[in-house]
Amino acid sequence: MDFYQAQDDARRSTTRLIVLFILAVVSLVVMTNVLVMLVFGYVDAPGQLTLQNVADQFDWMTFGAIGVMVVLIIAAGSAYKIMTLAGGGKVVAESLGGSPIHSNTTDPLERKVLNVVEEMAIAAGTPVPPVYLLSDEEGINAFAAGNTQADAVIGITRGTAEHLSRDELQGVVAHEFSHILNGDMRMNIRLMGVLHGILIIGMIGYYILRSMTFGRRRSNEKNGAPILALAIGLMVIGFAGTFFGNLIKASVSRKRELLADASAVQYTRNPDGIAGALKKIGGSHAGSTLQTSH
């Protein structure tokens, strides 16, 4: 297996998808400007909305002002979401029901997990992160959580520790080390933040629509129709942007998983390890499902 080529392909694909994600945000700015021009074109010439009326509303100062406003809304929503996710890997592991495995543990299962993590830390050339065992989870799963390498942790389910051989466990742990070293956790949090910011645009449209009372707008239909159009337009732009943004984010995640698989082969020099683990997940009745509500 040419794992170096696989890593390069995954990184290039990720770069293309991130560029596509940025273009999606730019398109939101453009679509919001078009929506505003349509609404104001209708206000200036009700019942006679033409391309010329819309074009008459355009000027670069207005375009820039609306663009800055949309970017600020997305940035504020992103910052809020990122702050709520910035608790570090320890918070994530504990919220999933994980308990730390202490370095002096004498439990054979915990000892095996800790030894494998220490071995893969040496192979990856990184400090040994804290390790958490999800004792109540029978599914075969593992995760890396944290914003940086400094606060990263690795979580392992009991099903993973019990059902995987040592080679397979090495493959899974090496996979998680790749996520830490390649900054996948930080990238994922930032993408989640931007998606939340895009969603805010749709929510603004929703609350504008909700605040409009039928009786009040019925008596003033001339003023109510443009606001109604603006609200519905913002909802469509925001929710559609969130939907397509999630598709791009899912594609990014898939490519980072492929990169992590290739990196696991690099660290272990054993393609059968991660491959065997994936086969056992597919054949297990519990699969990789986590039972925790979090």
N, C-alpha and C positions, 0 to 999 in steps of 0.2 A: 504493500500500500504506500503510495506517495503522499504521505500526510502533509509534507510541506506544500505541495501543489494544492491539496485540498484546503489548507489554511489560507493560501493566497486567494483562491477562488472565493472562499467565504468572505474574506475581507473586502474584496472588490465588489461583491454583490451587496454587502452591507453599505458601502459607500454610495453606490447607485441608489439604494433604497432611502438612505438619509437625504440625499439630494432631492429625491422625489417627494419626501416628506416636507422639505423646506418649500418646494414649489407648490405643494398643496396649501401651505399657509399663505404664500403670496397670492394664490388664486382666490383665497377667501377675502383678501384685501380688495382685489379687483372686483369680485362679485358684489361685495358690500357697497362699493362705489357705484356700480351699475344700478343696484337696487335703489340707492338714495337718489340718483339722477332720474330714475323712472318715477319715483314718488313725487319729486319736486316738479318734474315735467308734467305730471297729471294735475298738480295743484295749480300750475300756471295756466294750463289749458285743459280744464276738465272736459272729458268727452272727446277731445281732439289730440290724444296722445300720439305723436308721430316721432320718427327717428330724429327729425329736426328739433323738436321740442326737447328731446333727451339730450341731443348734442349741444343745445344752447345752455344747458345746465352745467356743462363741463368746463372746468378751469383747473389748472394745475394746483392752485392754492387749496381749493376745496378737496381735490383728490389727495393731496398730501395730508391735509388735516384729518380727513376720514381714515386714511391709511394709518396715521400715527395713533388715532383713537382705537382702531381695531387691534393694532400691535400692542398697545398698552393694556387693553382688556385681556388679550391672550397672555401677555407677560404677567399680569397680576394674578390671573387664574392659575398659571403655571407655577408661579412662586409660592402661592398658597398650598397647592397640592404637593410640591416638592418638600416644603417645610413639614407637612404632615407625615411624609414618608422618610424624614431624615433622622429617625430615632436610632439608626444603626442596626447592625445585624442581630445584636443581643435581644433587642425589643421584638424583632420579627420572630426569632427562634422561640422565645418565651411565649409569645402570643399564640404560637402553634402547639404549645404544650411540651416544648423541649426542655430537657434538664441538662446542665453542663456535665460533661464527663471529666472528672478530675484526673490530674496526671498521676496520682497515686492509687488509682482504682485497682481493685483486685478481682473485679468481675471479669470472667474470661471473655464474654462478648464485648464488653466495653473496652477491654484491653486490646482485643483484635482491631476494633475500629480505630482506637487511638494510635496504635502502632502503624496502621496503614496510612492514616493522615500524616503522621510524622515522616514516613517513607516518601510520600508524594510531595511533601513540603521540601524535602531535600532534592528530589528530582526536578521540581519547579524552581528551586532556588529562592524560596520565600520563607519567612518565619511561619511557625506552626500556628494556625488560627485556633481560637476556641472551638470546641466540638460539642454539639448538642445532640442528644439522643431523644427521639420522639418515641417513648416507650409504649404508647397506646396505639401506634399506627402499624397495621399489618401489611399495608401496601409497600411495594418496593420503590422507594423514592429517596431523593436527597436534594439539597439545595445549598446555594451560597447566598448569603444576605449581607448587606452593608453598603455604605456609600463609597468607601475607600478600602484599600488593603488594610489600613490601620484598624478599622472597626469591623472587618469582615469576619463572619463565622460560617462554619459548615454544619448543616443539620443532616442527620441520618435517621431514617425510620428503623424501628426494630425489625420490620420485615426485611429490610435491606441487609442488616447485620446477620440475621438468622438464615436467610435463604441463599445468599450469594457466597460463592467460594472466595478465597482470598484474592485470586487473580481478578475475578469479576468486581469485587469490592474496590480493588485498586483502580480499575477502569472507571468506575463511577466517581470515586473521590478525585481522580485526576481530571475528569470531566469538570467537576465543580471548581477545581483550582484554575482551570482555563477561564471560567467566568470571572474569577477574582482578578487574574493577571491581565485579562483583556478589557477590563472595565465594563463588562456587560451589565453589572448591577447598576452602576451609575447611569449608563446609557438608557437602560430600561426606565429608571425613575424619571429621567428628563423627558423621555417620550411620553410617559404617563402624564407628566405635568403639562406638556404642550397640548395633549389631547383634552385635558380638563379645561385649559384655557379656551380651546375651540368650542367646547361644550357650553361655556359661559355665554357665547354669542347666541346660541339657540335658546338658552334659558332666559336671556334678556328679552328676546322676542316672545317667549312664552308668557313672561310676567306682564309685558305690555298688553298682550292679548287678553290675559286674565283680568287686568285692571279695567278693561273697557266694559262698561255695562251696556246692555242692549238698548235699554230705554233712553239713555243719554245720547248714544250715537244715532239712534233712530230719528231723534229730533234734530240732529245736526249731521246729516249724512255726508254733506260736502266735506267737512273736516274729518269725519270719522273714517271714510274710505281710505284715504292715504295712510292713516295711522294703522288701520287694519292690514293694509298691504305691506307696510313696513314690518309689522309684527310677524306676519306669516312668512315674509321673505327672510327675516333673520332666523326664524325657527328652521326653515328649510336649509339655509346656508350652514347654520351651526350644527344641526343634527346630521346632515349629509356629510359635512366635513369630519365630524367625529366618526361616522361609520367608515368612510374611506381611510381616515387616519388610522383607525384600528386595524384595517386590512393591511396597511403598510407596516404597522408595528408588528403584526403577527408574522409578516414575511421577514422582517428584521430578526425577530426572535428565532425563527426557523434557521436562518443563516448562521446566527450565533451558536445555535445548538450543533450545527454541522461543524463549525469551527471548534467547538469544545470537544466533539467526538474525535476530530483529527488530532487535537492537542493531547487528548488522553492517550492516543496511540504513541505520540511522541514521548510523553513522560514515562509510559510503562514499557514501551517497545514491544507491546503485546496486543495486537488487534483483537485477539480472541477474548480478552478480558471484557472490554466494553460491549463487544458483540454478544458474548454469552449473557451479560447482564440484561441487555435489551430483549433477548430471546426469553429469558426467565420472566421478565415483566409481562411479555405477551402471553405466556402460558400460565401465569399465576391467576387464580380466581379473584384475588384482591387487586391485581393490576398495579397501577401506580397511584391509586386514589388515596387521598388523605381524608379521614373521617371528621377532622376538626371543622367546626363551623367557621373558623377564621382562615 
